[in-house]
Structures are given as structure tokens and as C-alpha cells.
């Protein structure tokens, strides 16, 4: 895996174990994707301090506040906002 970027897709993000294994195997960049980003407790702080290049979530749950607190949170628009 030397000098390879890896895309990790899983429903619940378990940062520490997964990340350490990928980086020790030689991944140069690690991305995470989750469908519903529920970031509770110290999740944003952990993401900010992690080697994740980005954490991509859908907009099924509002992410504006999380995006203000982390430049690693990126939102994939799949749900239209209500107009009325």
C-alpha cells in the first residue's frame, strides 16, 4: 500500500484502530465516508486531530455547525432542503 490513497466506507467511524492499521500498512492519505454523520461527544476534536484527509458525510443530517468546527468535514448533497 505504499504511497496509496485509500477510501474507507463504513457506517460508524471507529477512528483509532482502523486508522493506525492503514497508516502502518503504508497508506499516505485516508478518507472516511459515512451516510449519516452523527458526531457526538469529542468526535469533531478527534477528527481534527486525526490524520484523516477528509470525512465526507451526506446532508441527511445538518452539518453546518460541524463544518464550522472542522475543515475536514465535507458534505455530499443528496437531500434537497425544504423550500417552505
C-alpha positions in Angstrom: 0.0 0.0 0.0 3.0 2.3 -0.1 2.0 5.8 -1.4 -1.6 4.8 -2.0 -4.7 6.8 -1.1 -7.4 4.7 0.5 -11.1 5.3 0.6 -12.8 3.9 3.7 -16.5 3.4 3.6 -18.3 2.3 6.8 -21.4 3.2 8.7 -19.9 4.0 12.1 -16.5 5.5 12.2 -14.1 3.9 14.6 -11.1 6.1 14.1 -8.2 4.8 16.2 -7.8 1.1 15.3 -8.7 1.4 11.6 -6.5 4.4 11.1 -3.5 3.0 12.8 -3.6 -0.2 10.8 -3.9 1.6 7.5 -1.1 4.1 8.2 1.2 1.4 9.5 0.5 -0.5 6.3 1.8 2.5 4.3 -1.3 4.4 3.3 -0.4 8.0 2.5 -3.9 9.5 2.7 -7.0 8.2 4.4 -10.5 9.4 3.7 -13.7 8.4 5.5 -17.3 8.4 4.2 -20.4 7.9 6.2 -24.0 8.2 5.2 -25.4 9.9 8.4 -22.8 12.0 10.3 -23.8 11.9 13.9 -20.7 13.4 15.6 -21.2 13.2 19.3 -19.0 14.0 22.3 -15.4 14.5 21.3 -15.9 13.3 17.7 -15.1 16.6 16.0 -12.0 17.1 18.1 -10.8 13.6 17.3 -11.4 14.1 13.6 -9.5 17.4 13.7 -6.6 15.6 15.5 -6.6 12.6 13.2 -4.7 12.0 10.0 -7.9 11.8 8.0 -7.6 13.8 4.9 -11.3 14.4 4.9 -14.5 12.9 6.4 -17.3 13.0 3.9 -20.9 12.8 5.1 -24.3 13.3 3.4 -26.6 16.2 4.2 -29.3 13.9 5.6 -28.4 15.4 9.0 -27.5 19.1 9.1 -23.7 19.6 9.2 -23.3 23.4 9.2 -22.0 23.6 12.8 -19.7 20.6 12.3 -18.3 22.2 9.2 -17.6 25.4 11.1 -15.7 23.4 13.7 -13.7 21.2 11.3 -12.2 21.9 7.9 -12.0 18.1 7.4 -15.8 17.7 7.3 -17.1 17.7 3.7 -20.8 17.3 2.8 -22.2 15.4 -0.1 -25.6 16.9 -1.0 -28.2 14.2 -1.6 -31.3 15.6 0.2 -33.0 18.7 -1.1 -33.7 21.3 1.5 -37.4 22.1 2.1 -38.4 25.3 0.3 -41.4 26.0 2.5 
